[in-house]
Amino acid sequence: MRLPEDYEERSKLTPTVVSAIVAVTLFVAIILVVVLLINKKDGFNAVRSSQVQEQAAANGPAAPDKKYPDTKDLLSGSTLSPEDFDFWDMYPEESEETGGNEETEPEESEENDPATDGRHTLIQYADGKEEWVLISPYLPKHEYDFTKLVCQSDLMKYYVDGKQVSFVGADISKFQDYVDFVKLKKAGVDYVMLRVGFRGYSSGQVVLDDYFLDNVKRAGDAGLKIGVYFFSQAISEAEAIEEANMVIEHIKDYNITYPVAFDMEGIDNDTARIDKLSKTEKTKIAKAFLDTVKNAGYKPMIYGNKEWLLKQIDLSKLTAYDVWLSQMSDVPDYPYKFSMWQYSNDTTIDGIAGYADLNISFIDYTEK
């Protein structure tokens, strides 16, 4: 370690330090000279500008520079006037409402058109009115490919991989009068839906179909599979249960392998008992009938056309039951799941004297 006393005092500057001081002094002197010269030039320019302005004032205002000829000069000797060149009127004025830049709103797009958006289905009422109804995303949809439907001799059949997987049916009541079930089976019918009875739409009386007992016996003898239905005009759950018990009592001695269907409809051109029922009331009545049938060991089913199924009852409360759709058309457009379809009520077929109501079942209920 060295102590402070070890440092030698230096009384004289080294040559290197002296050279640095001289260089800095010369640099500062050059800068000062440049600044003085610039200031002197600015002062001279200011004086010169002042002299020019004084001279201009003494001589009066100068004539303006005339870069472009006047319009009147151009038109000298011509019959035209400057007003003839006012061409702006040929352009239409912008509307205050649109502002000129707004585009006209397009008409309703196809995405918002219920006929093409894929989210609605059309209902056609008996009076000719039409309504587009939103398809519920929560109800189960059918998965049929209707390109596989084939109509052979007025009998509708459904094929999968070239194999027929459907069954031909006819629904029958006293309105068909006497039916030859043997001929009907030979004509290609696999099953029948027989009306057990009905409730009077004004009287409210429960009545057995005049032909049921004969029909159910002879249809069974002919080897046809049998289902039944009841035409309801119940206005309470108690009446619906009464109707179901009446059906069960009259079919208990026969081999009923196809469904027991609940059929509630309005009456064309007349007043019916059920006309004042709400959608909720009709749904509860239907459920009471179907539950009673199910508890008795039979296969319950609800019948109706598209308007009835979509507007008159609440299908979300009846998803446990099969649907028998009535729609007289080449192809049904009902969106939800159904297992039986009544497609014609004016077909002639051997075994029935008048017009026949024909159906197709997509399920073999004997195996269900």
C-alpha positions as CSV (number, residue, x, y, z in Angstrom):
1,M,0.0,0.0,0.0
2,R,1.2,3.5,-0.9
3,L,0.7,6.5,1.3
4,P,-0.2,10.0,0.1
5,E,3.3,11.1,0.8
6,D,4.5,8.9,-1.9
7,Y,2.9,11.0,-4.7
8,E,5.3,13.4,-6.3
9,E,4.3,17.0,-6.7
10,R,4.4,18.3,-10.3
11,S,5.0,22.0,-10.6
12,K,5.1,22.1,-14.4
13,L,2.6,21.1,-17.2
14,T,3.5,18.3,-19.6
15,P,3.8,19.1,-23.3
16,T,0.7,17.1,-24.1
17,V,-1.6,19.2,-21.9
18,V,-0.3,22.4,-23.4
19,S,-1.1,21.2,-27.0
20,A,-4.7,20.3,-26.0
21,I,-5.3,23.8,-24.6
22,V,-4.0,25.5,-27.7
23,A,-6.3,23.4,-29.9
24,V,-9.4,24.2,-27.9
25,T,-8.6,27.9,-28.0
26,L,-8.3,28.0,-31.8
27,F,-11.6,26.0,-32.2
28,V,-13.5,28.5,-30.0
29,A,-12.1,31.4,-31.9
30,I,-13.2,30.0,-35.3
31,I,-16.8,29.6,-34.0
32,L,-17.0,33.1,-32.8
33,V,-15.8,34.5,-36.2
34,V,-18.5,32.4,-38.0
35,V,-21.3,33.7,-35.7
36,L,-20.2,37.3,-36.3
37,L,-20.3,36.9,-40.1
38,I,-23.9,35.3,-40.0
39,N,-25.2,38.2,-37.9
40,K,-23.7,40.8,-40.2
41,K,-25.4,39.1,-43.3
42,D,-28.9,39.0,-41.7
43,G,-28.6,42.7,-40.8
44,F,-27.7,43.5,-44.4
45,N,-30.7,41.6,-45.7
46,A,-33.1,43.3,-43.3
47,V,-31.9,46.7,-44.5
48,R,-32.2,45.7,-48.1
49,S,-35.8,44.5,-47.6
50,S,-36.7,47.7,-45.9
51,Q,-35.4,49.7,-48.8
52,V,-37.3,47.7,-51.3
53,Q,-40.5,48.2,-49.4
54,E,-39.9,52.0,-49.2
55,Q,-39.4,52.1,-53.0
56,A,-42.5,50.1,-53.7
57,A,-44.6,52.5,-51.5
58,A,-43.2,55.5,-53.4
59,N,-44.1,54.0,-56.8
60,G,-47.7,53.1,-55.8
61,P,-49.5,49.7,-56.1
62,A,-48.1,47.3,-58.6
63,A,-50.3,45.8,-61.3
64,P,-51.3,42.2,-60.3
65,D,-49.6,39.3,-62.1
66,K,-52.1,38.1,-64.7
67,K,-51.4,34.4,-65.1
68,Y,-54.9,33.5,-66.5
69,P,-57.0,35.4,-69.0
70,D,-60.4,36.8,-67.9
71,T,-63.5,34.9,-69.0
72,K,-64.8,38.0,-70.8
73,D,-61.5,38.2,-72.8
74,L,-62.0,34.6,-73.9
75,L,-65.5,35.3,-75.0
76,S,-64.9,38.5,-76.8
77,G,-66.5,38.3,-80.2
78,S,-68.6,35.3,-79.1
79,T,-72.4,35.0,-78.5
80,L,-71.8,33.0,-75.3
81,S,-71.9,34.5,-71.8
82,P,-70.3,33.2,-68.6
83,E,-73.7,32.0,-67.4
84,D,-73.7,29.5,-70.3
85,F,-70.9,27.7,-68.6
86,D,-73.0,27.1,-65.4
87,F,-73.4,23.3,-65.8
88,W,-73.9,22.3,-62.2
89,D,-77.7,22.2,-62.6
90,M,-77.4,19.0,-64.7
91,Y,-76.6,17.0,-61.6
92,P,-79.4,15.9,-59.2
93,E,-79.4,17.4,-55.7
94,E,-78.6,15.0,-52.9
95,S,-81.6,14.0,-50.9
96,E,-81.7,15.3,-47.3
97,E,-83.1,11.9,-46.1
98,T,-80.3,9.7,-47.7
99,G,-77.4,12.2,-47.6
100,G,-76.3,10.9,-51.0
101,N,-73.9,8.4,-49.6
102,E,-76.3,5.9,-47.9
103,E,-77.1,2.8,-49.9
104,T,-80.7,1.7,-50.3
105,E,-81.5,-1.0,-47.7
106,P,-81.9,-4.4,-49.4
107,E,-85.1,-6.3,-49.3
108,E,-85.5,-9.1,-46.8
109,S,-82.8,-11.7,-47.5
110,E,-83.5,-15.3,-48.1
111,E,-81.9,-16.1,-44.7
112,N,-84.8,-14.2,-43.1
113,D,-87.5,-15.7,-45.4
114,P,-89.4,-18.4,-43.5
115,A,-90.0,-20.3,-46.7
116,T,-86.3,-20.8,-47.2
117,D,-84.6,-20.5,-43.9
118,G,-85.1,-24.1,-42.9
119,R,-86.4,-23.2,-39.5
120,H,-90.1,-22.9,-40.3
121,T,-92.8,-25.2,-41.6
122,L,-96.0,-24.1,-43.3
123,I,-99.5,-24.8,-41.9
124,Q,-102.5,-24.6,-44.2
125,Y,-105.8,-24.1,-42.4
126,A,-109.2,-25.4,-43.6
127,D,-110.3,-21.8,-44.4
128,G,-107.4,-21.4,-46.8
129,K,-105.2,-19.3,-44.5
130,E,-101.5,-20.1,-44.2
131,E,-99.0,-19.7,-41.3
132,W,-95.3,-20.3,-41.0
133,V,-94.6,-21.9,-37.7
134,L,-91.1,-22.0,-36.1
135,I,-89.7,-25.6,-35.8
136,S,-88.8,-26.4,-32.2
137,P,-85.1,-27.4,-31.8
138,Y,-86.1,-29.4,-28.7
139,L,-88.6,-31.9,-30.2
140,P,-87.3,-35.1,-31.8
141,K,-87.3,-34.9,-35.6
142,H,-88.0,-37.7,-38.0
143,E,-85.1,-39.2,-40.1
144,Y,-87.0,-40.5,-43.1
145,D,-85.5,-40.1,-46.5
146,F,-88.6,-39.6,-48.7
147,T,-86.7,-40.4,-51.9
148,K,-87.0,-44.0,-50.7
149,L,-90.8,-43.8,-50.8
150,V,-92.4,-45.9,-53.6
151,C,-96.1,-45.8,-54.5
152,Q,-97.1,-49.1,-56.1
153,S,-100.8,-49.5,-57.1
154,D,-101.7,-46.7,-54.8
155,L,-100.0,-48.4,-51.9
156,M,-97.2,-46.4,-50.3
157,K,-94.0,-48.4,-49.4
158,Y,-90.7,-47.4,-47.9
159,Y,-87.4,-49.1,-48.8
160,V,-84.0,-49.2,-47.2
161,D,-81.1,-50.8,-49.1
162,G,-83.6,-52.2,-51.6
163,K,-85.6,-53.9,-48.8
164,Q,-89.2,-52.9,-47.9
165,V,-89.3,-52.0,-44.3
166,S,-92.8,-50.5,-44.1
167,F,-96.3,-51.9,-43.8
168,V,-99.5,-51.0,-45.6
169,G,-102.6,-50.2,-43.5
170,A,-106.2,-49.1,-43.8
171,D,-108.3,-47.3,-41.2
172,I,-112.0,-48.5,-41.1
173,S,-115.2,-47.5,-39.4
174,K,-118.9,-47.9,-40.1
175,F,-118.5,-45.4,-42.9
176,Q,-116.8,-48.0,-45.0
177,D,-119.8,-50.2,-44.6
178,Y,-119.1,-53.9,-45.0
179,V,-115.5,-54.7,-45.7
180,D,-114.2,-58.0,-47.2
181,F,-111.0,-58.3,-45.1
182,V,-109.8,-61.4,-47.0
183,K,-109.8,-59.4,-50.3
184,L,-108.2,-56.4,-48.5
185,K,-105.3,-58.6,-47.4
186,K,-104.8,-60.0,-50.8
187,A,-104.8,-56.5,-52.2
188,G,-101.6,-55.8,-50.2
189,V,-102.9,-54.5,-46.8
190,D,-100.9,-55.7,-43.8
191,Y,-102.8,-54.1,-40.9
192,V,-106.1,-52.3,-40.1
193,M,-106.9,-49.5,-37.7
194,L,-110.5,-50.1,-36.6
195,R,-112.7,-47.5,-34.9
196,V,-113.9,-48.8,-31.6
197,G,-116.3,-45.9,-31.0
198,F,-116.8,-42.2,-30.5
199,R,-118.2,-39.5,-28.2
200,G,-121.0,-37.4,-29.7
201,Y,-119.7,-33.9,-30.5
202,S,-122.9,-32.3,-29.2
203,S,-124.5,-34.9,-27.0
204,G,-121.4,-36.0,-25.2
205,Q,-122.6,-39.6,-25.3
206,V,-120.0,-42.4,-25.7
207,V,-121.1,-44.8,-28.5
208,L,-119.7,-48.1,-29.8
209,D,-119.1,-48.2,-33.6
210,D,-121.9,-50.2,-35.2
211,Y,-119.4,-52.4,-37.1
212,F,-116.6,-52.7,-34.6
213,L,-117.4,-56.1,-33.1
214,D,-117.9,-57.7,-36.5
215,N,-114.9,-55.9,-38.0
216,V,-112.4,-56.9,-35.3
217,K,-113.5,-60.6,-35.5
218,R,-113.4,-60.9,-39.3
219,A,-110.1,-58.9,-39.6
220,G,-108.4,-61.2,-37.2
221,D,-109.8,-64.3,-39.1
222,A,-108.3,-62.8,-42.3
223,G,-104.9,-62.7,-40.8
224,L,-104.6,-58.9,-40.6
225,K,-102.7,-57.2,-37.8
226,I,-105.1,-55.0,-35.8
227,G,-104.9,-51.6,-34.2
228,V,-107.8,-49.4,-33.0
229,Y,-108.8,-45.8,-32.4
230,F,-111.4,-43.8,-30.6
231,F,-112.9,-40.5,-31.8
232,S,-112.8,-38.3,-28.7
233,Q,-114.8,-35.2,-27.7
234,A,-113.8,-35.3,-24.1
235,I,-113.8,-31.9,-22.3
236,S,-112.1,-33.2,-19.1
237,E,-109.5,-35.6,-18.1
238,A,-112.2,-37.7,-16.4
239,E,-114.1,-38.1,-19.7
240,A,-110.8,-39.0,-21.5
241,I,-110.2,-41.8,-18.9
242,E,-113.8,-42.9,-19.4
243,E,-113.2,-43.2,-23.2
244,A,-110.0,-45.1,-22.7
245,N,-111.6,-47.6,-20.4
246,M,-114.5,-48.1,-22.8
247,V,-111.9,-49.0,-25.5
248,I,-110.0,-51.3,-23.2
249,E,-113.1,-53.1,-22.3
250,H,-114.1,-53.9,-25.9
251,I,-110.6,-55.0,-27.1
252,K,-109.6,-57.1,-24.2
253,D,-110.7,-60.4,-25.9
254,Y,-108.9,-59.8,-29.2
255,N,-105.3,-59.8,-30.3
256,I,-104.5,-56.1,-30.7
257,T,-100.9,-55.9,-31.8
258,Y,-100.9,-52.4,-33.4
259,P,-101.5,-49.1,-31.4
260,V,-104.6,-47.8,-29.6
261,A,-104.9,-44.3,-31.0
262,F,-106.5,-41.1,-29.5
263,D,-108.3,-39.1,-32.3
264,M,-109.6,-35.6,-31.3
265,E,-110.8,-33.3,-34.0
266,G,-112.9,-30.3,-34.6
267,I,-116.1,-30.6,-36.7
268,D,-116.3,-28.8,-40.0
269,N,-119.3,-26.5,-40.4
270,D,-120.6,-27.2,-36.9
271,T,-120.0,-26.5,-33.3
272,A,-118.3,-29.2,-31.2
273,R,-117.9,-29.7,-27.5
274,I,-114.2,-29.2,-27.6
275,D,-114.2,-25.9,-29.4
276,K,-113.7,-23.8,-26.3
277,L,-110.9,-26.0,-24.9
278,S,-107.5,-24.4,-24.6
279,K,-104.3,-25.9,-25.9
280,T,-103.3,-26.9,-22.4
281,E,-106.6,-28.5,-21.7
282,K,-106.6,-30.5,-24.9
283,T,-103.0,-31.7,-24.1
284,K,-104.0,-32.9,-20.6
285,I,-107.1,-34.7,-21.9
286,A,-105.0,-36.5,-24.6
287,K,-102.4,-37.4,-22.0
288,A,-105.0,-38.8,-19.7
289,F,-106.4,-41.1,-22.4
290,L,-102.9,-42.2,-23.5
291,D,-101.6,-42.9,-20.0
292,T,-104.7,-45.1,-19.3
293,V,-104.1,-47.1,-22.5
294,K,-100.4,-47.5,-21.6
295,N,-101.1,-48.6,-18.1
296,A,-103.5,-51.3,-19.5
297,G,-100.5,-52.8,-21.4
298,Y,-101.3,-51.5,-24.9
299,K,-99.3,-49.2,-27.3
300,P,-100.7,-45.7,-27.1
301,M,-100.7,-43.3,-30.1
302,I,-102.0,-39.8,-30.9
303,Y,-103.6,-39.1,-34.3
304,G,-103.9,-35.7,-35.9
305,N,-103.2,-33.6,-39.0
306,K,-100.3,-31.1,-39.1
307,E,-102.4,-28.2,-37.9
308,W,-103.8,-30.1,-34.9
309,L,-100.4,-31.5,-33.8
310,L,-98.6,-28.2,-34.1
311,K,-101.2,-25.7,-33.0
312,Q,-103.9,-27.4,-30.9
313,I,-101.8,-29.5,-28.5
314,D,-98.4,-29.2,-26.8
315,L,-96.3,-31.9,-28.3
316,S,-93.5,-31.2,-25.7
317,K,-95.8,-32.8,-23.1
318,L,-96.5,-35.9,-25.3
319,T,-93.1,-37.0,-26.6
320,A,-93.5,-40.4,-24.9
321,Y,-96.2,-41.4,-27.4
322,D,-96.1,-42.3,-31.1
323,V,-97.7,-40.0,-33.6
324,W,-100.1,-41.0,-36.4
325,L,-99.9,-38.2,-38.9
326,S,-102.8,-37.4,-41.2
327,Q,-101.6,-35.5,-44.3
328,M,-103.0,-36.1,-47.8
329,S,-100.0,-35.6,-50.0
330,D,-97.4,-37.4,-51.9
331,V,-94.7,-36.5,-49.3
332,P,-95.4,-35.2,-45.8
333,D,-93.7,-32.1,-44.6
334,Y,-94.3,-32.6,-40.9
335,P,-90.9,-32.0,-39.2
336,Y,-91.2,-34.1,-36.1
337,K,-91.0,-37.8,-35.4
338,F,-93.9,-39.9,-36.5
339,S,-94.3,-43.6,-37.0
340,M,-97.6,-43.9,-39.0
341,W,-98.8,-41.7,-41.9
342,Q,-102.3,-41.5,-43.3
343,Y,-101.6,-40.4,-46.9
344,S,-104.9,-40.9,-48.7
345,N,-108.7,-40.9,-48.0
346,D,-110.0,-41.3,-51.6
347,T,-108.3,-44.4,-52.9
348,T,-110.2,-47.4,-54.2
349,I,-108.9,-50.9,-53.2
350,D,-110.3,-54.4,-53.5
351,G,-112.3,-55.3,-50.4
352,I,-113.7,-51.9,-49.7
353,A,-116.8,-50.7,-51.7
354,G,-116.2,-47.0,-51.4
355,Y,-113.1,-44.8,-50.9
356,A,-110.5,-46.2,-48.5
357,D,-108.3,-44.4,-46.0
358,L,-104.8,-45.7,-46.6
359,N,-101.8,-45.6,-44.3
360,I,-98.1,-46.6,-44.0
361,S,-96.5,-47.7,-40.8
362,F,-92.7,-47.3,-40.6
363,I,-92.7,-49.7,-37.6
364,D,-93.7,-53.3,-37.3
365,Y,-95.7,-53.0,-34.1
366,T,-95.9,-56.7,-33.7
367,E,-92.3,-56.6,-32.7
368,K,-92.3,-53.5,-30.6
